[in-house]
Amino acid sequence: MLDDKDVEKLVEVFATKEDLKELVTKNDFDEFKDKSLSKLDKILEGIVPLKEEKTIKDEQDMRQKKVLEIHNNALKKNKILSEEQVSEIDKLRVF
């Protein structure tokens, strides 16, 4: 037969009605999940175009750097720029 001490030990192990009230129901969890996923979808909708823009900008920057490099090399080769100007341009390069 169980005595009071055994019942107290069982209460610690098993959930009571009060404990169950504090737990989230499946419906509550599903609502939370749906709201969270909807917010994440909206965030992703904003990120995808930004990522595509960055890729295009990076490609344009690479092309622009290449054109400037060709231009500067031509100016150096034909001695249109002074040595100081060539040195200054070389310092500004970010490759």
Secondary structure, 3 states (H helix, E strand, C coil): CCCHHHHHHHHHHCCCHHHHHHCCCHHHHHHHHHHHHHHHHHHHHHHHHHHHHHHHHHHHHHHHHHHHHHHHHHHHHCCCCCHHHHHHHHHHCCC
